[in-house]
């Protein structure tokens, strides 16, 4: 996660984490209430853990739909104008309404692929907060 968004989550200003994309891809349709999100600084360590209270997934038919969704949640998303313009052509949106956020780092992680979202299950799952 890039700054300043990570700091905004930790400080409680940004209460919805989001992913907007042109293609249906993870985490779309995957993250559920009760899941934990490890908040990793882009190219850096894990700095916090957040609990998902609720998730919403939206298929967006047009740029207007994307802008309406962002506008509806603008305060909780804490997005800047440049980001909104960059993501206006998205066709899929994942919204994660965050509950408790706990600073947990820095924790190093060995991750060599370029995926921004990795789902951990079974023996790889993280214990609850």
C-alpha positions as CSV (number, residue, x, y, z in Angstrom):
1,X,0.0,0.0,0.0
2,X,1.3,3.4,-0.9
3,X,1.6,6.4,1.3
4,X,-0.2,8.4,2.4
5,X,-3.0,5.8,2.3
6,X,-1.3,3.4,4.8
7,X,-0.9,6.2,7.4
8,X,-4.5,7.2,6.8
9,X,-5.7,3.7,7.6
10,X,-3.5,3.4,10.7
11,X,-4.8,6.8,12.0
12,X,-8.4,5.8,11.4
13,X,-9.1,8.5,8.8
14,X,-9.4,6.0,5.9
15,X,-12.0,3.4,7.0
16,X,-12.6,1.7,3.6
17,X,-9.8,0.0,1.7
18,X,-10.5,-0.4,-2.0
19,X,-9.3,-2.0,-5.2
20,X,-10.5,-0.7,-8.5
21,X,-9.6,-2.7,-11.7
22,X,-10.5,-3.1,-15.3
23,X,-10.5,-6.9,-15.0
24,X,-12.2,-9.2,-12.5
25,X,-9.2,-10.2,-10.3
26,X,-8.3,-10.8,-6.7
27,X,-9.4,-9.6,-4.3
28,X,-12.8,-9.2,-6.1
29,X,-15.3,-11.6,-4.7
30,X,-12.7,-13.2,-2.3
31,X,-12.5,-11.0,0.9
32,X,-15.2,-11.6,3.5
33,X,-16.2,-10.1,6.9
34,X,-13.9,-11.3,9.6
35,X,-10.9,-11.7,7.3
36,X,-7.6,-10.0,8.2
37,X,-5.8,-7.7,5.8
38,X,-2.1,-7.4,6.3
39,X,-1.2,-3.8,5.4
40,X,2.2,-3.9,3.8
41,X,4.0,-0.8,2.7
42,X,4.7,-0.8,-1.1
43,X,8.1,-2.5,-1.5
44,X,8.4,-2.6,2.3
45,X,7.4,-4.3,5.5
46,X,4.0,-5.1,7.0
47,X,3.1,-2.2,9.3
48,X,-0.5,-3.0,10.4
49,X,-3.3,-5.5,10.4
50,X,-7.0,-4.7,9.8
51,X,-10.1,-6.6,10.4
52,X,-12.8,-6.6,7.6
53,X,-16.2,-5.7,9.0
54,X,-18.0,-5.9,5.6
55,X,-17.0,-6.2,2.0
56,X,-18.8,-5.1,-1.2
57,X,-18.1,-6.0,-4.8
58,X,-19.3,-3.9,-7.7
59,X,-19.4,-4.5,-11.4
60,X,-19.3,-1.0,-13.0
61,X,-20.8,-0.4,-16.4
62,X,-19.3,3.0,-17.0
63,X,-17.0,5.7,-15.8
64,X,-20.1,7.5,-14.4
65,X,-20.8,4.4,-12.2
66,X,-17.3,4.4,-10.9
67,X,-17.4,8.1,-10.1
68,X,-20.8,7.7,-8.3
69,X,-19.4,4.9,-6.2
70,X,-16.3,6.8,-5.3
71,X,-18.3,9.9,-4.5
72,X,-20.7,8.0,-2.3
73,X,-17.8,6.8,-0.1
74,X,-15.3,9.7,-0.6
75,X,-14.8,10.6,3.0
76,X,-14.1,7.0,4.1
77,X,-11.9,6.2,1.1
78,X,-9.7,9.3,1.5
79,X,-8.7,9.3,-2.2
80,X,-7.1,12.2,-4.0
81,X,-8.1,13.6,-7.3
82,X,-5.2,12.0,-9.3
83,X,-6.1,8.5,-8.0
84,X,-9.8,9.0,-8.9
85,X,-8.9,10.1,-12.5
86,X,-6.5,7.1,-12.8
87,X,-9.2,4.6,-11.7
88,X,-12.3,6.2,-13.4
89,X,-12.2,3.6,-16.2
90,X,-12.3,0.7,-13.8
91,X,-15.0,-1.9,-14.3
92,X,-14.7,-3.7,-11.0
93,X,-14.5,-2.4,-7.5
94,X,-13.9,-4.1,-4.2
95,X,-14.6,-2.2,-1.0
96,X,-13.5,-3.4,2.4
97,X,-15.1,-1.6,5.4
98,X,-12.4,-1.8,8.1
99,X,-12.9,-2.5,11.8
100,X,-10.0,-2.7,14.2
101,X,-6.6,-1.7,12.9
102,X,-3.6,-2.7,14.9
103,X,0.0,-1.5,14.2
104,X,2.1,-4.6,13.9
105,X,5.4,-3.8,12.5
106,X,7.6,-3.5,10.9
107,X,7.4,-7.2,9.9
108,X,9.5,-8.4,7.0
109,X,7.9,-10.8,4.5
110,X,9.5,-12.9,1.9
111,X,7.5,-12.3,-1.2
112,X,9.0,-12.6,-4.6
113,X,6.0,-12.3,-7.0
114,X,4.3,-9.1,-8.1
115,X,0.8,-9.9,-6.9
116,X,-0.6,-7.1,-4.8
117,X,-3.2,-9.5,-3.1
118,X,-2.3,-12.9,-1.7
119,X,-4.9,-15.0,0.1
120,X,-3.5,-17.0,3.0
121,X,-5.5,-20.1,4.0
122,X,-5.0,-23.2,6.0
123,X,-1.5,-23.6,7.5
124,X,-0.5,-20.2,6.0
125,X,-3.4,-18.3,7.6
126,X,-2.7,-15.6,10.1
127,X,-4.2,-15.9,13.7
128,X,-7.1,-13.6,14.5
129,X,-6.5,-10.2,16.3
